[in-house]
């Protein structure tokens, strides 16, 4: 299994929003942290069905390690006040075409 880092933020409306630093534009939410994490796994699979990178490839970029992400100023800023979670993504779900 591949694991993507997810950032979970509590929204003003009380729900928990989820974003992925390595997969821009893929977001979801849940009423609880547990629901948000379940939704996160589902949204990865859903997004992979029609994913296209700017270079025309159709696979997600490999996830960065938490150590690599901590060197990214954008991640450091967006992870403030966030719960950092690992979301499993089955590698075979979207193998290179």
Secondary structure as UniProt FT lines:
FT   STRAND          2..10
FT   TURN            12..13
FT   STRAND          16..19
FT   TURN            21..22
FT   TURN            24..25
FT   STRAND          27..30
FT   HELIX           33..49
FT   TURN            54..55
FT   HELIX           66..70
FT   HELIX           73..78
FT   TURN            79..81
FT   STRAND          83..89
FT   HELIX           91..94
//
